[in-house]
Amino acid sequence: MNKMKKSKRLTIGCGKDVKKGFINLDIAKLPGVDVAHDLEKYPWPFKDSEFEYIYCDNVLEHLTSITKPLEEIWRISNNRAKVKIIVPVFPSVWSFCDPTHKSVYTYFTLNYFRPEDSLNYYSKARFNITKRKIVFQRVFRPLGLIINSSESLKKVWAHFLSHIFPAQFLDIELETVK
């Protein structure tokens, strides 16, 4: 009998949002949390290339490093794994209002982990950016529909309009490159 390898999915920093069909990781051993681990302690308690999908919603900004967690996500994900990350995006008030936030992300931060980027010499972690969306507060959502319609408009927003029309979050999807 041919045994199929069961695909594995991970939620990083799930808190009380435990997801069925996922390994749920959080620093606190809450109900439904499968693995309790401090994400500032490396390496994380998973094997290399263990996951096909990793979901991380409003967690990475609470860590002191941007590079180390992305290296761990790269290490524990298999080649071509899908990674979804949601973080507050600078200059949003959400980037700074929570006193437990330690890292700040911009529209361009994860560019430094793309294979084609010339500034990625400090890390071996590589990801293709497959989708990037700027999430706006309700009052600016109509503008967000326009801005998110093209990569060029998103870059214009990031360089020139982000302080005038601040967004809340960056919703980014990556594909692991190994």
C-alpha positions as CSV (number, residue, x, y, z in Angstrom):
1,M,0.0,0.0,0.0
2,N,1.3,3.4,-1.0
3,K,1.2,5.8,2.0
4,M,0.7,9.4,1.1
5,K,2.6,11.9,3.2
6,K,0.0,14.0,5.2
7,S,0.4,17.7,4.4
8,K,1.2,19.8,7.4
9,R,0.0,23.3,8.1
10,L,1.2,25.6,10.9
11,T,-0.4,28.6,12.6
12,I,2.3,30.7,14.3
13,G,1.1,32.7,17.3
14,C,-2.5,31.4,17.1
15,G,-3.5,32.7,20.6
16,K,-7.2,31.8,21.0
17,D,-7.7,31.6,17.2
18,V,-7.1,27.8,17.0
19,K,-7.4,26.5,13.4
20,K,-8.7,23.0,12.7
21,G,-6.3,21.0,10.5
22,F,-3.3,23.1,11.6
23,I,-0.6,22.6,14.2
24,N,-1.3,25.6,16.4
25,L,1.7,27.3,18.0
26,D,1.6,30.0,20.7
27,I,3.8,31.1,23.6
28,A,0.9,30.3,26.0
29,K,-0.5,26.8,26.4
30,L,-4.1,27.9,25.8
31,P,-6.8,25.4,24.9
32,G,-6.2,24.0,21.5
33,V,-2.6,25.1,21.3
34,D,-0.5,22.1,20.1
35,V,2.9,23.5,20.7
36,A,3.8,26.1,23.3
37,H,7.0,27.8,22.4
38,D,8.7,31.3,22.8
39,L,9.3,32.4,19.2
40,E,12.4,34.4,20.4
41,K,14.1,31.0,21.2
42,Y,15.8,29.5,18.2
43,P,15.6,27.1,16.6
44,W,11.8,26.6,16.7
45,P,10.7,23.0,17.7
46,F,10.1,21.8,14.2
47,K,12.0,19.7,11.6
48,D,13.5,21.2,8.4
49,S,11.0,21.4,5.5
50,E,8.1,20.1,7.7
51,F,5.3,22.4,6.5
52,E,3.5,23.1,3.2
53,Y,1.6,26.1,4.5
54,I,2.4,28.6,7.3
55,Y,-0.1,31.2,8.6
56,C,1.1,34.1,10.7
57,D,-1.4,36.9,11.6
58,N,-0.2,39.9,13.7
59,V,2.7,38.0,15.4
60,L,6.0,38.9,13.8
61,E,5.9,42.6,14.9
62,H,6.1,41.3,18.5
63,L,9.6,39.8,17.9
64,T,12.9,41.6,18.2
65,S,14.3,40.5,14.8
66,I,12.8,40.4,11.4
67,T,15.5,38.2,9.9
68,K,15.6,35.4,12.4
69,P,11.9,34.5,12.3
70,L,11.9,34.6,8.5
71,E,14.9,32.3,8.5
72,E,13.0,29.9,10.8
73,I,9.9,30.1,8.6
74,W,12.1,29.3,5.6
75,R,13.8,26.4,7.4
76,I,10.6,24.7,8.6
77,S,8.7,25.2,5.3
78,N,9.3,22.9,2.3
79,N,10.2,24.2,-1.2
80,R,7.3,26.0,-2.8
81,A,5.5,26.1,0.6
82,K,2.9,28.9,0.9
83,V,3.4,31.4,3.7
84,K,0.8,34.0,4.6
85,I,1.9,36.9,6.8
86,I,-0.2,39.8,8.1
87,V,1.6,42.6,10.0
88,P,0.8,46.2,10.8
89,V,2.3,48.4,8.0
90,F,4.3,51.5,8.6
91,P,3.3,54.4,9.1
92,S,0.1,53.0,10.5
93,V,-0.7,53.8,14.1
94,W,-1.0,50.1,14.5
95,S,2.7,49.7,14.0
96,F,3.5,51.6,17.2
97,C,0.5,51.8,19.5
98,D,0.9,48.4,21.0
99,P,3.8,48.6,23.5
100,T,4.7,45.0,22.8
101,H,5.6,45.7,19.2
102,K,9.3,45.4,18.6
103,S,9.7,45.3,14.8
104,V,8.3,47.6,12.1
105,Y,7.4,46.4,8.6
106,T,7.0,48.5,5.5
107,Y,5.6,47.6,2.1
108,F,9.1,46.8,1.0
109,T,10.6,45.0,4.0
110,L,10.1,41.4,2.6
111,N,11.6,42.4,-0.7
112,Y,15.0,41.8,1.0
113,F,14.2,38.0,1.0
114,R,13.4,37.7,-2.7
115,P,15.9,35.6,-4.8
116,E,16.4,38.5,-7.2
117,D,17.1,41.2,-4.5
118,S,20.8,42.3,-4.4
119,L,20.6,43.2,-0.7
120,N,19.8,39.8,0.6
121,Y,23.4,38.7,1.3
122,Y,22.8,38.6,5.1
123,S,20.4,35.6,5.1
124,K,19.9,32.4,3.1
125,A,16.1,32.6,3.5
126,R,14.4,33.2,0.1
127,F,10.8,33.7,-0.8
128,N,8.9,34.8,-3.9
129,I,6.3,37.3,-3.1
130,T,3.1,36.0,-4.8
131,K,0.6,38.5,-3.5
132,R,0.8,41.7,-1.5
133,K,-2.2,43.7,-0.4
134,I,-2.4,46.9,1.6
135,V,-5.3,46.7,4.1
136,F,-6.9,50.1,4.8
137,Q,-9.3,51.3,7.6
138,R,-12.9,51.4,6.6
139,V,-12.8,55.2,5.7
140,F,-10.0,54.6,3.2
141,R,-11.2,51.2,1.8
142,P,-12.5,52.7,-1.5
143,L,-9.0,54.2,-2.0
144,G,-7.5,50.9,-1.1
145,L,-9.4,49.2,-4.0
146,I,-7.7,51.6,-6.4
147,I,-4.3,51.4,-4.8
148,N,-4.3,47.6,-4.7
149,S,-5.3,47.3,-8.3
150,S,-1.7,47.5,-9.5
151,E,1.9,47.0,-8.2
152,S,2.8,50.5,-9.5
153,L,0.0,52.2,-7.5
154,K,1.1,50.3,-4.4
155,K,4.6,51.6,-4.8
156,V,3.3,55.1,-5.3
157,W,1.3,54.8,-2.1
158,A,4.3,53.4,-0.2
159,H,6.7,56.2,-1.4
160,F,4.5,59.2,-1.4
161,L,1.0,58.7,0.0
162,S,1.3,56.4,3.0
163,H,1.7,59.3,5.5
164,I,-1.4,61.0,4.0
165,F,-3.6,57.9,3.7
166,P,-2.2,55.4,6.2
167,A,-3.1,51.8,6.0
168,Q,-3.6,49.3,8.8
169,F,-1.9,46.1,7.7
170,L,0.2,44.4,5.1
171,D,-1.2,41.1,3.9
172,I,1.5,39.3,2.1
173,E,1.7,35.8,0.6
174,L,5.1,34.2,0.0
175,E,6.4,31.0,-1.7
176,T,9.4,29.4,-0.1
177,V,12.4,29.1,-2.5
178,K,15.0,26.4,-1.6
